[in-house]
Amino acid sequence: MPHYLLQAAYTPEAWATMTKNPEDRSAAVGSVIEALGGRLESAYVSLGEYDAVVIAEFPDNDTAASFAMRAAAAGHVKTLKTTPLLTTQQALAAMASAGSLDYPVPG
């Protein structure tokens, strides 16, 4: 099953709620991912541009997009970035395929 990197930044209102009532958001996120036929592989709170990072499996891009749309619609996330991930073997196959292509450069 394809893997995805999900990076989220919470709204100030979400942080206000979570600091008053701390909770493990990975349980809620994991249940939605599972309802879509996916699997939460790992979840982290992060420092910097994004507040949370999740590695998840989804059946396909459409399902990953459904999750991202639902998470954004909930209103507690101000930014959500979804990045499809390739295994090393998939990347090697893509490199081999790319190396055999004739791609004309400009000029």
C-alpha positions as a printed Julia matrix, in Angstrom:
107×3 Matrix{Float64}:
   0.0    0.0     0.0
   1.36   3.48   -0.84
   2.87   5.58    1.95
   2.26   9.28    2.53
   3.89  11.97    4.64
   1.25  14.25    6.19
   2.41  17.52    7.75
  -0.07  19.72    9.62
   0.04  23.1    11.32
  -2.67  23.7    13.92
  -4.64  26.92   14.3
  -4.08  29.03   17.43
  -7.58  27.99   18.56
  -6.65  24.31   18.28
  -3.51  24.91   20.35
  -5.56  26.78   22.97
  -7.92  23.82   23.25
  -5.15  21.22   23.36
  -3.15  23.08   26.01
  -6.25  23.27   28.22
  -7.24  19.65   27.55
  -4.22  17.69   26.29
  -5.05  14.67   24.17
  -3.27  12.2    21.95
  -4.53  13.24   18.51
  -2.94  10.19   16.88
  -5.84   8.03   18.1
  -8.41  10.24   16.33
  -6.28  10.55   13.2
  -5.6    6.81   13.15
  -9.29   5.92   13.37
 -10.13   8.11   10.36
  -7.22   6.65    8.37
  -8.39   3.11    9.23
 -11.98   3.96    8.24
 -10.59   4.82    4.8
  -8.81   1.47    4.52
  -5.41   2.84    5.48
  -3.02   2.45    8.39
  -1.3    4.98   10.65
   2.35   3.97   10.71
   3.71   6.71   12.98
   2.78  10.12   14.35
   4.9   12.86   15.86
   4.55  16.35   17.25
   7.15  18.5    15.55
   8.76  21.91   16.03
   9.01  24.41   13.22
   6.75  25.09   10.26
   4.51  22.09   10.99
   3.14  20.99   14.35
   2.38  17.37   13.53
   3.87  14.79   11.19
   2.22  11.51   10.26
   3.41   8.62    8.11
   0.4    6.69    6.85
  -0.59   4.14    4.28
  -3.61   4.76    2.06
  -4.96   2.54   -0.7
  -4.39   5.26   -3.33
  -4.01   8.99   -3.98
  -7.78   9.56   -4.05
  -8.12   8.12   -0.55
  -5.19  10.19    0.74
  -6.86  13.28   -0.77
 -10.14  12.39    0.97
  -8.37  12.28    4.31
  -6.63  15.61    3.67
  -9.89  17.27    2.65
 -11.71  16.01    5.74
  -8.89  17.08    8.07
  -8.83  20.54    6.5
 -12.63  20.86    6.67
 -12.62  20.21   10.43
 -11.16  23.68   10.96
  -8.42  22.93   13.5
  -5.64  22.74   10.93
  -4.44  25.89    9.15
  -2.02  24.1     6.81
  -1.93  20.48    5.66
   0.66  19.1     3.26
   0.36  15.59    1.8
   3.42  14.08    0.12
   3.38  10.67   -1.6
   6.42   8.6    -0.62
   8.36   6.04   -2.64
  10.2    3.07   -1.21
  13.86   2.83   -2.13
  13.0    0.03   -4.57
  10.29   2.16   -6.23
  12.72   5.07   -6.52
  15.38   2.83   -8.08
  12.85   1.57  -10.64
  11.85   5.16  -11.43
  15.51   6.16  -11.82
  16.13   3.27  -14.19
  13.05   4.18  -16.22
  14.03   7.87  -16.31
  17.55   6.99  -17.4
  16.21   5.26  -20.5
  14.1    8.22  -21.65
  15.17  10.64  -24.35
  14.09  14.05  -23.1
  14.96  17.03  -25.31
  16.42  20.04  -23.51
  15.42  23.58  -24.46
  17.35  25.24  -27.27
